[in-house]
Amino acid sequence: MPVKVSVIVPVYNPGPHIEDCISSLQRQSLPPDEYEVVFVDDGSTDGTPARLDRLAAEDPRMRVIHQENSGWPGKPRNVGIDAARGEFVMFVDHDDYLGDEALERMYAYGVAHGADVVVGKMAGRNRGVPVELFRRNHPRATVENAPLIDSLTPHKMVRREFLDRIGLRFPEGRRRLEDHVFVIEAYLRADNVSVLSDYVCYYHVGRDDASNAGFRRFDPAGYFGNLREALDVVERYTEPGPVRDRLFRRWLRVEMVERLRARRLLGLPDDYRRELFARIHEVVVERFGPGVAAGLQPTQQVVAALAAAGRYDDVVAFAEWEASVAPTAVPTDVEWRDGSLRVGFTAEYASAREPMTFPADAGRTPLADPPKDVEAAVAWVGAQTTALFGRATADLLLRERAGGAQYFQPVELIRETIPVGDGGRVRLVLRATATVDPAALPGDGVWDAVVRMKLGGWTKECRLGPVPRAARPEPYARVTGGRVVLPYWTEPHGNLSLDAAVQGGRIGLGRVRRSDVTVSGARLRARLPLHAPDGARVGLRFTSSGRTLHAPGTLTGAPEGPGSLLEATLPSGLPRGIWRIALAPDPDAAEPRYAGLPFALRAGGGRVLVVRVPRPGTVRGLVRGARRVLGAVRAKVAPVTGGRR
């Protein structure tokens, strides 16, 4: 069978951090004879060479090439390309790992659309990744119709014949931004680039010790010298005009302006940031015409203008003002409706923890180049923010806590201008309603609600919350799309999260009262604060002092208000003792998973009494076995409480 994909992994002293990478490569869904992995060890001095040799001896898919240290990943990647036997090559760093179906999906997508380059959706763990690029699939993407320029890391699948045909390889040697030079040329010369956004293909990992090569402080002179080489590629394959300006704008925005803003700049030592500023000033003056900065957001335009003018002190002062600006997003409503979770929220910016205000009447005006002082720059940004308010957006993303995958949810948006004081100033508030379809969430896990807001010169994210305990809406859990989704409020911050795996020891039915549970003869009835399909069959498990009994049960709609009514017949002749009760939402499973209920029964003397019902809202003692319950079950029942992170 011909090899479809060759995975190329440059390796240098990864230590145990390579194990997740290896495991993910061995788990790939692509048939074993259709892909290979080429590890190129760049002179590692730890135990990695021996580890890789053992791996290659055990697994025929794995190959290892050893070479002397070259100083950076460019040469190892080129050696891997030359050794590859696959139709496509996929570049993976030794710190990172792939989704289990990444190679299969990316290869099929690339072949279906005749792509020379396939960009798979990325998730960041302790590091940023592109967001806008992965809103949707782009079968035929270009630098003009999609934000490809946001993704210049090498972690892509590229057709081998394309690389050989145009003679494209990575720059070698100890240098920065070698991936920018390679990727931008690939984008500009490919017959087609395809972006796959409906599956997380690549997990980009920031180590806890921040020892990734990309996190180390760089030498500004060398860094911006290397950056000029990427700009040279753009000039070689584009004509002067809007497209070139748009591409150059990416480097101005990400590699220069963003390094001179707010806390990112203020956290650097003064001598280092002065050198950084000087090198940025050189490139801006030397390479960028007026059309490049003109397309930036207002705050970015200010920094670019000050950098071009060489006004270091004003850049620092503007950064100090920007450091006080932060987004806020407050939930207004959280409820289930027609099988989806409707999440209402408001979003705006705050300065020094107070709502920001802006001029009530302002029109768009060009920036004085440069602004005469920081006060004038701040006033211009405020006026531009009001003038551009009609373009402001607020998105709700669900971000998987474990892996960092994130997905946009559909949002309905209203923009509100709220007068402040005498009406000369206003608050600019975004009022949004997001619709979350839990059936569309890929896989189980905990998903944090994140609001991404674009307003004026800022694009910022924050958690949805916090909400004071007394003001928190109390959505029920819902069985929908073959799974249980639990909206809950984190502790202690009160942010909104969704649990689609019911993991953790503090999940419970905190609103069950003693009057909600009755025993009449052998019949048990309990009103539970959860939604479930009417007539859903469940299993009950009764345990006491090492003894276990079972009984069937059903869930029906509660006669009054939301929730479900649990009905069951107690096991015959329930022996004396205190009986804890757990519920299995899928009683027909080979190994049913049980969730503890927040009440117990006392049997003895011919009577069965209800005991141990907690106060509403408490979590202690609600579900002692929940950590091992429903972790992998697409279940039919689940509770909601707070008390979770």
C-alpha positions in Angstrom: 0.0 0.0 0.0 1.5 3.4 -0.9 2.3 5.7 2.0 -0.3 8.5 2.1 1.3 10.7 4.8 4.8 11.0 6.2 4.8 12.8 9.6 8.1 14.7 10.2 9.1 15.4 13.8 12.2 17.4 14.5 13.5 16.4 17.9 16.0 18.0 20.3 16.1 17.1 24.0 12.4 16.9 24.6 12.7 14.6 27.6 9.3 13.2 28.7 7.4 15.9 26.8 7.7 13.8 23.6 5.5 11.0 25.0 2.2 12.6 24.2 3.4 13.2 20.7 4.4 9.6 20.3 1.2 8.2 21.7 -1.0 10.4 19.4 1.0 9.2 16.4 0.5 5.6 17.3 -3.3 6.2 17.8 -3.9 7.5 14.4 -7.0 6.2 12.6 -5.3 6.1 9.3 -4.4 2.4 8.6 -0.9 1.6 9.8 0.4 0.8 6.3 -0.7 4.1 5.0 1.4 6.5 7.1 4.9 6.7 8.5 6.6 8.8 11.1 10.1 10.2 10.6 11.8 11.4 13.7 14.9 13.5 12.9 17.0 13.7 16.1 19.0 16.9 15.9 21.9 15.8 18.2 19.9 15.3 21.4 22.0 15.0 24.5 19.4 13.5 26.8 17.9 10.0 26.6 15.8 10.7 23.5 18.0 9.0 20.9 17.9 5.7 22.7 14.1 6.1 23.3 13.5 6.7 19.6 15.7 3.8 18.6 13.7 1.4 20.8 10.4 2.9 19.4 11.5 2.3 15.8 12.6 -1.3 16.7 9.1 -2.0 18.1 6.9 -0.2 15.7 7.4 -0.5 11.9 5.6 2.8 11.3 8.4 4.7 13.1 11.7 5.7 11.6 14.6 7.6 13.2 17.4 9.7 11.6 20.2 10.9 13.8 22.3 13.9 12.9 24.6 16.4 14.5 23.0 19.4 16.1 22.1 22.1 13.6 20.8 24.7 16.0 17.1 25.0 14.9 14.3 22.9 13.3 14.8 24.0 9.7 17.4 21.4 8.8 15.8 18.5 10.6 12.5 19.2 8.7 14.3 19.3 5.4 16.1 16.0 6.1 12.7 14.6 6.9 11.2 15.9 3.7 14.0 14.3 1.7 13.5 11.0 3.5 9.7 11.0 3.3 7.9 8.4 1.2 4.4 9.8 1.6 2.2 11.6 -0.9 1.9 14.3 1.8 4.2 15.4 4.6 2.8 16.6 7.9 5.0 18.7 10.3 4.6 18.1 14.0 6.8 19.5 16.8 7.9 17.1 19.5 6.1 19.1 22.3 2.7 18.8 20.5 0.3 16.1 19.5 -2.4 15.2 17.0 -6.1 14.5 17.3 -6.6 10.7 16.8 -8.2 11.2 13.3 -6.1 14.1 12.2 -4.1 12.3 9.5 -7.1 10.5 8.0 -9.3 13.6 7.9 -6.7 16.0 6.6 -5.5 13.6 3.9 -9.0 12.9 2.7 -9.9 16.6 2.8 -6.8 17.6 0.8 -7.3 14.9 -1.8 -11.0 15.8 -2.2 -10.2 19.4 -2.9 -6.9 19.1 -4.8 -5.0 20.9 -2.1 -1.3 21.5 -2.0 -1.6 22.6 1.6 -4.0 21.5 4.2 -4.4 23.5 7.4 -6.1 21.6 10.2 -7.9 23.2 13.1 -5.6 23.9 16.1 -6.2 24.0 19.8 -3.8 25.7 22.2 -2.8 24.4 25.6 -1.1 27.2 27.5 -0.5 29.1 24.2 -2.5 31.0 21.6 -3.6 29.7 18.3 -5.6 31.3 15.4 -9.3 31.6 16.1 -11.0 33.4 13.2 -9.4 31.1 10.6 -11.3 28.2 12.0 -14.8 29.6 12.2 -15.7 27.3 9.3 -14.2 25.0 6.7 -12.5 26.7 3.7 -12.1 24.1 0.9 -10.5 26.7 -1.4 -8.8 29.3 0.8 -6.5 32.0 -0.4 -4.7 34.9 1.4 -7.4 37.1 -0.1 -10.6 35.3 0.9 -9.6 33.7 4.3 -7.3 34.8 7.2 -4.6 32.3 6.2 -2.0 34.8 7.2 -3.0 34.3 10.9 -1.5 30.8 10.7 2.2 30.8 9.9 3.4 27.9 12.1 4.6 24.9 10.1 2.0 22.4 11.6 0.4 21.7 8.3 0.0 18.9 5.7 1.8 19.7 2.4 1.8 17.7 -0.8 5.3 16.4 -1.4 5.2 16.8 -5.2 4.4 20.4 -4.7 7.4 21.0 -2.5 9.7 19.3 -5.0 8.2 21.0 -8.0 8.8 24.6 -6.6 11.9 23.6 -4.7 10.6 24.8 -1.4 12.5 23.9 1.8 12.9 25.5 5.2 15.7 28.0 5.8 18.4 26.3 7.9 20.7 27.3 10.7 20.1 28.9 14.1 17.5 31.5 13.2 14.0 32.6 13.9 10.8 32.7 11.8 12.0 30.0 9.4 8.5 28.7 9.4 7.1 32.1 8.3 9.4 32.1 5.2 8.3 28.5 4.3 4.6 28.8 5.0 4.0 32.2 3.3 5.7 31.0 0.1 3.6 27.8 0.2 0.4 29.9 0.6 1.3 32.2 -2.3 2.4 29.5 -4.7 0.0 26.6 -4.0 -2.7 25.8 -6.5 -5.1 25.4 -3.6 -5.1 25.6 0.2 -7.8 23.9 2.2 -8.7 24.7 5.8 -10.4 21.9 7.9 -12.2 23.5 10.9 -14.7 20.9 12.1 -12.2 18.6 13.9 -9.2 19.5 16.1 -6.3 18.1 14.2 -3.4 19.7 16.1 -2.8 20.4 19.8 -0.2 23.2 20.2 1.2 22.8 23.7 3.0 25.4 25.9 5.1 23.6 28.5 4.5 24.3 32.1 8.1 25.3 32.4 7.8 27.7 29.4 10.8 26.0 27.8 9.4 25.8 24.3 11.9 27.4 21.9 9.2 29.9 20.8 8.8 31.2 24.3 12.4 32.2 24.9 13.3 35.9 24.8 14.9 36.6 21.5 17.7 38.9 20.2 15.7 41.8 18.5 18.4 42.4 15.9 18.5 38.8 14.7 14.7 38.4 15.0 13.8 41.3 12.9 16.5 40.5 10.4 14.9 37.1 9.9 11.5 38.8 9.7 12.7 40.8 6.7 13.2 37.6 4.8 9.5 36.7 5.2 8.7 40.2 3.9 11.0 39.6 0.9 9.0 36.5 0.0 5.8 38.5 0.0 7.4 41.1 -2.3 8.7 38.4 -4.6 5.2 36.9 -5.2 2.8 39.8 -5.0 2.4 43.2 -6.6 2.3 46.5 -4.7 -1.2 47.2 -3.5 -4.0 46.1 -1.2 -3.1 42.4 -1.1 0.6 43.0 -0.2 -0.4 45.7 2.4 -2.8 43.2 4.0 -0.1 40.5 4.2 2.5 43.0 5.6 -0.1 44.1 8.1 0.1 40.7 9.8 3.7 41.2 10.7 3.2 44.8 11.7 0.3 43.8 13.9 1.5 40.5 15.5 5.3 40.8 15.5 5.6 44.6 16.2 2.5 46.5 17.4 1.3 43.7 19.8 4.7 43.5 21.4 4.5 47.2 22.2 1.1 47.1 23.9 -0.1 47.1 27.5 1.2 44.5 29.9 3.1 42.6 27.2 5.4 45.6 26.9 5.4 46.8 30.5 6.5 43.4 31.7 9.8 43.7 29.9 13.0 45.2 31.4 13.4 48.8 30.3 16.7 48.2 28.5 15.3 45.2 26.5 12.1 47.0 25.5 14.1 50.0 24.3 16.2 47.8 22.0 13.0 46.0 20.9 11.4 49.4 20.1 14.4 50.6 18.2 14.4 47.5 15.9 10.7 47.7 15.3 11.1 51.4 14.4 13.7 50.5 11.8 11.5 47.9 10.1 8.4 50.1 10.1 10.2 53.0 8.5 12.1 50.9 6.1 9.4 48.5 4.8 5.9 49.6 5.4 4.0 52.2 3.4 0.9 54.1 4.7 -1.5 51.5 3.4 -0.2 48.9 5.9 -1.0 50.7 9.1 -4.2 52.2 7.8 -6.0 48.9 8.0 -5.2 48.3 11.6 -7.6 48.8 14.5 -7.6 52.3 16.1 -5.4 51.3 19.1 -3.0 49.5 16.8 -2.8 52.5 14.5 -1.8 54.7 17.5 1.1 52.3 18.4 2.2 52.0 14.8 2.3 55.7 14.4 4.2 56.3 17.6 6.7 53.5 16.6 7.2 55.0 13.2 7.9 58.4 14.8 10.4 56.9 17.2 8.4 58.1 20.3 9.3 55.5 22.9 8.1 57.3 26.0 4.7 57.9 24.4 4.4 54.2 23.5 5.1 53.3 27.1 2.5 55.8 28.4 -0.1 54.5 25.9 0.7 51.0 27.1 0.1 52.0 30.7 -3.4 53.4 29.8 -4.3 50.3 27.7 -3.3 48.0 30.6 -6.3 49.2 32.5 -8.8 48.2 29.8 -10.4 44.8 30.2 -13.5 43.1 28.8 -16.5 42.1 31.0 -19.3 39.7 30.1 -22.2 39.0 32.4 -24.9 36.3 31.9 -28.4 37.6 31.9 -30.3 34.4 31.2 -29.4 30.7 31.0 -32.2 28.3 30.1 -33.1 25.3 28.0 -35.4 25.9 25.1 -36.3 23.4 22.4 -33.4 21.1 23.2 -30.8 23.9 23.1 -29.2 26.0 25.8 -30.0 29.7 25.3 -27.3 31.9 27.0 -28.0 35.6 27.2 -25.2 38.0 28.2 -24.1 41.6 28.0 -20.5 42.5 27.1 -18.6 45.8 27.3 -15.2 47.2 28.2 -14.1 48.5 31.6 -11.2 50.7 32.5 -9.8 50.6 36.0 -12.7 48.2 36.8 -15.4 50.8 35.9 -17.5 50.7 32.7 -15.7 52.6 30.0 -17.5 55.7 28.5 -17.1 57.2 25.1 -18.1 60.4 23.3 -21.8 60.3 22.5 -21.4 61.8 19.0 -18.3 61.0 17.1 -17.5 60.6 13.4 -14.6 58.8 11.8 -11.5 60.9 11.4 -8.0 60.0 10.3 -5.4 59.7 12.9 -3.0 62.6 13.2 0.3 61.1 12.1 1.6 60.9 14.8 -0.8 62.1 17.5 0.5 65.1 19.3 0.4 63.4 22.7 -1.0 60.4 24.5 -4.1 62.3 25.7 -4.9 63.1 22.1 -4.4 59.5 21.1 -6.7 58.2 23.9 -9.4 60.8 22.8 -9.1 59.7 19.2 -9.4 56.0 20.1 -12.6 56.8 22.1 -14.1 58.7 19.2 -13.3 56.0 16.7 -14.8 53.4 19.1 -18.1 55.2 19.0 -18.0 55.7 15.3 -17.2 52.0 14.6 -19.8 50.7 17.2 -22.0 49.4 14.4 -19.2 46.9 13.5 -18.7 45.6 17.1 -19.3 41.9 17.7 -19.5 39.6 20.7 -19.1 35.8 20.2 -19.6 33.0 22.6 -17.0 30.2 22.3 -17.0 26.9 24.2 -13.5 26.0 25.1 -12.6 22.5 26.1 -10.8 22.7 29.4 -8.6 19.7 29.0 -7.4 20.1 25.4 -8.1 23.8 24.5 -10.4 23.1 21.5 -12.8 25.9 21.0 -16.0 26.3 18.9 -18.1 29.3 18.0 -21.7 29.2 18.9 -24.5 31.0 16.9 -25.2 34.5 18.4 -27.9 37.0 18.0 -26.6 40.5 18.8 -28.0 43.9 19.7 -25.8 47.0 20.2 -27.0 49.4 22.8 -25.8 53.0 23.5 -26.5 53.9 27.1 -26.2 57.6 28.0 -24.1 58.5 31.1 -24.5 61.7 33.1 -25.5 64.7 31.0 -25.5 62.6 27.8 -22.2 63.8 26.5 -20.8 60.3 27.2 -22.2 56.9 26.6 -21.5 53.2 27.5 -21.3 50.9 24.5 -22.9 47.6 25.4 -23.3 44.4 23.4 -26.4 42.4 24.3 -26.2 38.9 22.9 -28.0 35.6 23.0 -26.1 32.5 22.1 -27.7 29.1 21.2 -25.7 26.1 22.2 -26.6 22.7 20.6 -25.0 20.2 23.0 -25.3 17.5 20.4 -22.7 19.4 18.3 -20.1 19.4 21.0 -17.4 16.9 19.9 -16.8 14.5 22.7 -17.3 14.5 26.4 -15.6 16.9 28.8 -15.9 20.2 30.6 -16.4 23.3 28.3 -15.8 26.8 29.6 -17.9 29.6 28.2 -15.7 32.4 26.8 -16.8 35.7 25.3 -14.7 37.1 22.4 -15.5 40.8 21.9 -14.4 43.1 19.1 -15.1 46.7 19.9 -13.2 49.7 18.6 -9.5 49.0 18.8 -9.6 45.8 20.9 -10.2 42.1 20.4 -10.3 40.6 23.8 -11.6 37.5 25.5 -12.9 36.8 29.0 -14.8 34.1 30.8 -18.6 34.5 30.9 -19.1 35.7 34.5 -18.5 36.2 37.3 -22.0 36.2 38.8 -22.6 36.6 42.5 -24.1 33.5 44.1 -27.5 35.2 44.9 -27.9 36.4 41.3 -27.0 33.2 39.4 -29.6 31.8 37.1 -30.3 28.1 37.9 -30.5 26.1 34.7 -31.4 22.5 35.0 -29.4 19.7 33.4 -30.8 18.3 30.2 -30.6 15.0 28.3 -30.2 15.9 24.7 -28.4 14.7 21.6 -27.6 11.4 23.3 -25.8 13.0 26.2 -26.2 14.8 29.5 -25.1 18.5 29.6 -24.8 20.2 32.9 -24.6 24.0 33.0 -23.0 25.0 36.3 -21.3 27.9 38.0 -17.7 27.6 38.9 -16.4 28.1 42.4 -15.4 30.5 43.7 -15.6 32.8 40.6 -19.1 32.1 39.4 -18.3 31.6 35.7 -20.5 29.6 33.4 -19.3 26.1 32.3 -20.9 23.1 30.7 -20.1 19.5 31.8 -20.8 16.9 29.1 -19.0 14.1 31.0 -20.2 14.5 34.6 -16.7 14.3 36.0 -15.9 15.5 39.5 -17.1 14.7 43.0 -19.4 17.7 43.5 -22.0 17.1 40.9 -25.4 16.6 42.6 -29.1 17.4 42.7 -28.8 20.2 45.1 -32.4 21.4 44.9 -34.0 18.1 46.1 -36.1 18.7 49.3 -37.4 16.1 51.7 -40.9 16.8 50.5 -39.8 15.9 46.9 -39.1 12.3 48.0 -41.8 9.9 49.2 -42.1 6.2 49.9 -45.5 4.6 49.9 -45.4 0.8 50.5 -42.9 -0.5 48.1 -43.2 2.6 45.7 -40.5 5.2 45.6 -41.2 8.6 44.1 -38.8 11.5 43.8 -39.0 14.8 42.0 -35.6 15.6 40.5 -34.4 18.9 39.1 -33.4 17.6 35.6 -34.9 17.2 32.2 -35.2 13.8 30.6 -37.2 12.2 27.8 -40.6 11.2 29.1 -40.7 7.6 30.1 -37.0 7.1 30.1 -35.9 3.8 31.7 -33.2 3.9 34.3 -31.6 1.5 36.7 -31.4 2.0 40.5 -28.7 0.5 42.8 -29.2 0.3 46.5 -26.1 -0.2 48.7 -25.7 -0.7 52.4 -22.8 -2.1 54.4 -21.3 -3.9 51.4 -24.7 -5.3 50.2 -26.0 -4.3 46.8 -29.5 -4.6 45.4 -31.0 -3.4 42.1 -34.4 -2.3 40.8 -35.7 -0.7 37.6 -37.2 2.8 37.4 -38.6 5.4 35.0 -38.4 9.2 34.6 -41.5 11.1 33.5 -42.2 14.8 33.2 -42.9 16.4 36.6 -46.6 17.3 37.0 -45.8 20.9 38.0 -42.9 23.0 36.8 -39.6 21.8 35.3 -37.8 18.6 36.1 -38.6 14.9 36.1 -40.4 12.4 38.4 -38.5 9.3 39.3 -40.7 6.3 40.0 -39.5 2.8 41.1 -40.5 -0.3 43.0 -38.1 -1.0 45.9 -36.3 -4.3 46.0 -38.4 -6.9 47.7 -37.8 -7.2 51.5 -35.3 -4.4 51.8 -33.1 -5.5 54.8 -32.5 -3.3 57.8 -30.0 -0.5 57.3 -29.2 2.8 55.7 -29.4 2.4 51.9 -27.7 4.8 49.5 -29.2 5.1 46.1 -27.5 5.5 42.7 -29.1 5.9 39.3 -27.9 4.4 36.0 -29.2 6.4 33.0 -28.4 3.5 30.7 -29.5 0.3 32.5 -29.0 -1.8 29.3 -25.3 -1.0 29.1 -22.9 -3.9 29.5 -21.4 -2.1 32.5 -23.9 0.5 33.7 -22.5 3.7 35.2 -24.2 4.9 38.3 -24.7 8.5 39.7 -25.5 8.8 43.4 -28.7 10.5 44.4 -28.8 13.1 47.2 -31.0 11.1 49.6 -31.0 7.8 51.3 -33.5 5.3 52.8 -33.6 3.8 56.2 -35.2 0.3 56.3 -36.2 -1.5 59.5 -39.2 -2.6 61.6 -41.3 -3.0 58.5 -40.9 0.6 57.5 -38.8 2.6 55.0 -38.1 6.2 55.7 -36.4 8.9 53.7 -33.2 10.3 55.3 -30.2 12.4 54.4 -31.8 15.1 52.2 -29.4 18.0 52.1 -30.4 21.7 52.3 -31.2 23.1 48.8 -28.0 24.6 47.2 -25.6 22.5 49.3 -23.2 20.1 47.7 -21.6 18.2 50.5 -22.6 14.6 50.5 -24.7 14.9 47.4 -23.0 12.4 45.0 -20.1 10.6 46.6 -19.5 8.3 43.6 -19.8 10.9 40.9 -16.1 10.9 40.0 -16.4 7.4 38.5 -20.0 7.9 37.3 -21.0 8.8 33.8 -17.5 9.7 32.8 -17.9 8.1 29.4 -21.7 7.5 29.3 -24.0 9.2 26.8 -26.5 9.2 29.6 -30.1 10.1 30.2 -30.0 11.8 33.6 -27.8 14.3 35.4 -27.9 17.0 38.1 -26.8 20.6 38.4 -25.1 22.4 41.3 -22.3 24.8 41.9 -19.2 23.9 43.7 -17.1 23.2 40.6 -14.1 24.9 39.0 
